[in-house]
């Protein structure tokens, strides 16, 4: 068992400076999800921890020990990739045993010990009945179990999983999520799980690191990210559906702060009024979740817009509405309305649960001292 | 725009695999239909037969009442969009989109106007002079869509067009595809294995499995009245809970582990007619709630795992009948290890017989 820390790492790919002074600390026993759109650096970060990619500078620490100079095999990490990367010519048992037959472990593992380890891991992952099968005779879910088993076989200090359930069918994906989480509870190995799917990250992570373009946007517990997004990017990325972000200008009316979208006034609840005191400029982004947006007839809401697209999500209708004054919002309606792209609608906002962000930095306007 | 009819269509591959069995399906004029199913269900074979890329073993295919069963692919006038984009890497985006018009000898000036129109619709105007490899996956698929819509074919066929893309790009592009459909009103057949995508883009969903149509309808039809256990399992996210159930000794209730759910007299009568015993009780996570009531109608359990989604959390409990998922508010959710009781909303439950066909929708 071990904690994982990367400290002040720099990494360049050709002209592109991906990481500049990037740091992240994953505490011992935690299940940490790295999530973000492609190009955010999540996979590179995992490869740096595994030793498959070297940073130009900075420290990689596993269990308090600097491992930068150690080859991957000596870092005692277990790795499982999204495409399984199983050896097709070997049986399940052969695939599981493979890491134990590496030269570096020859002293530690004799055949008896290998077969005991294979049996233990196969039981843990419920593939003990499949040990003699060839991996190409297995279903996707079974192959993923073998890949996980192989990652765990040498009792690694940390487990690194790259999109471990992405390739599976919806139902199997849900089942494997639960199983991996239960497995983690039992073995307690510090785990880093890379995914592009925010829903998966929320469901599985004890902690989630949201990354974008080589930067850490926020690191926290799932519901912290959902309830207190640190940046407008996190607000627009996390949650299903995520927040809609609108650009507004801060003004005063009757000596109270208000938000202006074009010429429309949005009154602020007192919690947000206090937050506006920390605004650095009069340009403020407001984040609103779909339940706080009501669709009305044109001219009967706060603002007018046209339906850009509409779709059914489970039992609800989802509309994306382009606002005439600029920007777009996502709305969800329990009772679908007759709408096609181009239909004009009105929108009414409730800002009771809204979040405010600085328009330049995208950072959340800090809460007043009394609420800290 | 035309309509399409499959009449008793079968596809048998050399070696005896029956990919499509007795397919009867009408796609109406201007309709957007999704073929949805797991890999190997026959959806791709169906689309390829429609495109003329695959021969039809038996049965007939009609386009606007005209038999096209044996018509060559190029005479069918259908535009196809593939999962892997199939763009020409050595051509600029402009030329990729223009290709179908160039091939038909359309005058240059008209080509230029139409390419610019299409590019604007798909928000790729700024990329027209680039080569495809400089674009992201989502942008490439927009180019592939542009190439399909630049002319007005009889039919659009789309084969997992968003399959390669990341989740958030899929969400963006499926909205674009639906938007295009509403503008063009073109008859479209679309295949996917992703139910959420199917519901988002289409008017009607055709669920396929093992070469056969399992059920046709809107997402709500499929959620509320699944024809069989397969459809119930395949549709809905998080997936439906399926538990083993039997008729209680006195025949008045359904017994699931230690839990008894009362049945109405007509329901009892209906179940008595079912041959064999052992039912599958299906209940969706959104139709299970936490309760304090310690009655025989509720299910005892212990919280195993929590999967937060935001305002709601999927609570996975260990119960005498196995794992059970419930969608509950995130506020004050019980923690792993805590004992809980769960109540199923009987009116939203489904019961499947020993043959896995739907027997009851709504219990109690």
Interface residues (C-beta under 8 A of the other chain):
Chain A: X37 X38 X169 X170 X171 X174 X177 X178 X181 X182 X185 X196 X197 X198 X199 X202 X203 X204 X222 X223 X226 X237 X238 X239 X240 X291 X308 X309 X310 X311 X312 X313 X314 X315 X318 X320 X340 X341
Chain B: X38 X136 X137 X166 X167 X168 X174 X175 X176 X178 X179 X182 X183 X193 X194 X195 X196 X199 X200 X201 X218 X219 X220 X223 X233 X234 X236 X237 X238 X239 X304 X305 X307 X308 X309 X310 X311 X314 X316 X323 X325 X330 X336
